[in-house]
């Protein structure tokens, strides 16, 4: 049996992940509550710790998979965007995942460090009409990464304390996009954007933000979890309510001023707790 491609392996994982958290919703609710508790420590802290948490969630509970957190130090040497690397223990297929933790609304799906997508779209001037014309642009080498980035977004609504793990369906862009419109500089925006629309004139995604003069971290492919909801598949089957876990904040604060001996003992207690959770859930 041939080894699945990275894309096939990723899609299989997404399907399995959705099935698993549907069967064990308490596990993902507990994990998300712990992740978003980190916003008490700092507005950006939860994003980095979400990468570690989801990697460990896979290792502890999804026994057909193992995962490694890649880490920020390797980012500049990576050929593709990734935060965690996942291996299917059955097929041995390996694939990267870029994990995003964003508030509901604008979502960056990929960066475009070389401005390749934007430069290609500059050639169409004001825009383009027609499904085939749009499709031919998406098949251009400049959009090669468009189909290969495995993004797992944790979308949160902080006011309502809820999270939705939503995966953008890139294939729907090729299937449904019939128009690309260049929208010039706007309020709070120095550079034009190219927006993709479907036959009902509904927004799908957009390419931001100009050439090398623009912020490199802002350049790339974006969408909006409010306006492009039809292009997302919710792995959590909608919103999951989470709650803050203040004990976790106390644990971190004490851990930062204690020794590795104390950390080792605490880790032993936590590992035993995970075993109890697995036994209770009937997991290996």
C-alpha positions in Angstrom: 0.0 0.0 0.0 1.6 3.3 -1.1 2.3 5.9 1.6 -0.2 8.7 1.5 0.8 12.2 0.2 1.2 14.9 2.8 -2.1 16.4 1.8 -3.9 13.1 2.0 -2.3 12.3 5.4 -3.3 15.7 6.7 -6.9 15.3 5.6 -7.0 11.9 7.2 -5.7 13.4 10.4 -8.3 16.2 10.3 -11.1 13.7 9.8 -9.8 11.6 12.7 -9.3 14.6 14.9 -12.9 15.8 14.3 -14.2 12.3 15.1 -12.1 12.0 18.2 -13.1 15.3 19.8 -16.7 14.7 18.9 -16.5 11.4 20.8 -14.5 12.9 23.8 -15.7 16.6 23.9 -14.6 16.9 27.6 -10.9 16.4 26.6 -10.8 19.2 24.1 -12.9 21.5 26.4 -10.3 20.9 29.2 -7.4 21.6 26.8 -8.9 24.7 25.3 -9.7 26.1 28.8 -6.1 25.6 29.8 -4.8 27.2 26.6 -7.0 30.3 26.8 -6.3 30.7 30.5 -2.8 31.7 29.3 -4.3 35.0 28.1 -4.5 36.0 31.8 -0.6 35.9 31.7 -0.3 37.8 28.4 -2.3 38.5 25.2 0.2 36.6 23.1 1.1 33.8 25.5 -1.7 31.5 24.5 -0.7 31.3 20.9 2.7 29.8 21.6 1.5 27.5 24.3 -1.4 26.3 22.1 1.2 24.8 19.8 2.7 22.8 22.7 -0.7 21.9 24.0 -2.1 20.5 20.8 1.0 18.6 20.1 0.8 17.0 23.5 -3.0 16.4 23.1 -2.2 14.3 20.0 0.6 12.4 21.8 -1.4 11.6 24.9 -4.9 10.9 23.5 -4.7 10.1 19.8 -2.8 6.8 19.9 -2.5 6.4 16.1 -0.5 9.6 15.9 2.6 11.2 17.4 3.5 14.8 17.3 6.6 17.0 17.8 6.5 20.7 18.5 8.9 22.2 16.0 9.7 25.4 18.0 10.5 28.9 17.0 14.3 28.5 16.7 13.8 26.3 13.6 11.3 28.6 11.9 13.8 30.5 9.9 15.3 27.4 8.5 11.9 25.7 7.6 10.9 25.5 4.0 7.2 25.5 4.9 5.1 27.1 7.6 4.8 24.7 10.5 4.5 24.6 14.2 4.1 20.9 14.9 5.0 17.9 12.9 2.7 14.9 13.0 3.3 11.2 12.1 0.6 8.6 11.4 1.9 5.6 13.3 0.0 3.2 11.0 0.9 4.5 7.6 4.1 6.3 8.7 3.0 9.4 6.7 4.5 12.6 8.1 3.1 16.1 7.6 3.5 19.6 9.1 0.7 21.7 10.7 0.7 25.4 11.1 -1.4 26.2 14.2 -3.1 29.6 14.6 -4.9 31.1 17.6 -6.9 34.1 16.3 -9.8 36.1 17.6 -13.0 35.7 15.5 -12.7 37.8 12.3 -9.6 38.3 10.1 -7.4 35.2 9.9 -4.0 34.9 8.2 -3.8 31.6 6.4 -0.2 31.9 5.1 2.6 34.4 4.9 4.0 35.5 1.5 7.6 36.6 2.4 8.6 37.0 -1.2 5.3 38.7 -2.2 4.9 36.1 -5.0 1.1 36.0 -4.9 0.8 39.8 -4.7 3.2 40.3 -7.6 1.3 37.8 -9.7 -2.0 39.5 -9.0 -0.6 42.9 -10.0 -0.6 41.7 -13.5 -4.4 41.6 -13.6 -4.6 45.3 -12.7 -8.1 46.0 -11.5 -9.4 42.5 -11.4 -10.6 39.5 -13.3 -14.0 37.8 -14.0 -14.7 34.2 -14.8 -14.1 30.9 -13.0 -11.6 29.6 -15.5 -9.5 32.8 -15.4 -9.5 32.8 -11.6 -8.6 29.1 -11.6 -5.6 29.6 -14.0 -4.3 32.3 -11.6 -4.6 29.9 -8.6 -2.7 27.3 -10.6 0.2 29.7 -11.2 3.5 28.7 -9.4 3.2 31.8 -7.3 0.2 30.1 -5.5 1.9 26.8 -5.1 2.0 27.1 -1.3 -1.7 28.0 -1.4 -2.6 24.3 -1.6 0.1 22.9 0.6 -0.2 24.7 3.9 -2.0 22.7 6.6 -3.5 25.3 8.9 -5.3 24.4 12.1 -6.9 27.5 13.5 -8.2 27.9 17.0 -10.7 30.7 16.7 -11.8 32.3 19.9 -14.4 34.7 21.1 -13.0 36.1 24.3 -16.1 38.0 25.3 -18.2 34.9 25.2 -15.4 32.6 26.3 -15.8 30.1 23.5 -13.6 28.5 20.8 -14.2 27.0 17.4 -11.5 24.9 15.7 -12.2 25.8 12.1 -10.3 24.5 9.0 -10.3 26.5 5.9 -11.2 24.5 2.8 -8.7 25.6 0.1 -10.4 23.5 -2.6 -13.6 25.6 -2.2 -11.6 28.6 -3.4 -10.8 26.9 -6.7 -14.3 25.5 -7.0 -16.2 28.6 -6.1 -14.2 31.7 -6.9 -15.4 33.5 -10.0 -14.1 37.0 -9.4 -10.9 38.7 -8.1 -11.2 42.4 -7.3 -8.4 44.8 -6.6 -9.4 47.1 -3.8 -7.2 50.2 -3.4 -5.8 51.8 -0.3 -8.5 52.1 2.4 -9.0 53.3 5.9 -6.0 52.2 8.0 -4.5 50.5 5.0 -1.6 51.8 3.0 -1.5 49.0 0.4 -4.2 47.5 -1.9 -5.6 44.0 -1.4 -7.0 41.5 -3.9 -10.3 39.9 -2.8 -11.8 36.7 -4.1 -15.6 36.3 -4.4 -18.0 33.5 -5.4 -20.9 33.6 -7.8 -23.2 35.0 -5.1 -20.8 37.9 -4.6 -19.8 36.6 -1.2 -16.3 37.1 0.1 -13.9 34.1 0.2 -10.4 35.3 0.9 -7.9 37.9 0.0 -4.2 38.5 -0.7 -2.5 41.3 1.2 -0.5 43.6 1.4 2.0 44.8 -1.2 5.6 44.3 -1.9 8.8 44.5 0.2 7.8 47.9 1.5 4.9 46.3 3.4 5.1 44.5 6.8 6.4 41.0 6.0 4.3 39.4 8.7 1.1 40.9 7.3 1.7 39.9 3.7 0.0 36.8 2.4 -3.3 35.0 2.2 -6.1 36.1 4.6 -9.7 35.3 5.1 -12.4 36.2 7.7 -14.0 33.7 10.0 -17.2 35.8 10.1 -17.5 36.6 6.4 -16.2 33.4 4.8 -17.9 30.9 7.1 -19.1 28.7 4.2 -15.4 27.9 3.4 -14.7 26.5 6.9 -15.2 23.1 8.4 -15.7 23.2 12.1 -13.8 20.3 13.8 -15.6 21.0 17.1 -19.0 21.1 15.4 -19.5 24.7 16.4 -18.5 26.7 19.4 -17.1 25.1 22.6 -17.5 27.1 25.8 -14.3 27.3 27.8 -13.5 28.6 31.3 -10.4 30.0 32.8 -8.3 27.7 35.1 -6.7 30.0 37.7 -4.9 27.1 39.4 -2.9 26.7 36.2 -1.6 30.3 36.5 -0.6 29.6 40.1 1.2 26.4 39.0 3.2 28.4 36.4 4.1 31.2 38.8 5.3 28.7 41.4 7.1 26.6 38.8 9.1 29.6 37.6 10.6 30.1 41.1 11.2 26.5 42.0 13.8 23.9 41.2 13.9 21.2 38.6 13.5 18.7 41.5 10.1 20.2 42.3 9.2 20.3 38.6 10.0 16.6 38.3 7.8 15.7 41.2 4.9 17.9 39.9 5.3 16.3 36.4 4.9 12.8 38.0 1.6 13.9 39.6 0.4 15.4 36.3 1.3 12.2 34.4 -0.7 10.1 36.9 -3.6 12.5 36.4 -3.5 11.9 32.6 -3.5 8.2 33.2 -6.6 8.5 35.3 -8.2 10.6 32.6 -7.4 8.0 30.0 -8.7 5.2 32.2 -11.9 7.1 32.8 -12.4 7.7 29.1 -11.5 4.1 28.1 -8.4 5.2 26.2 -5.1 3.4 26.0 
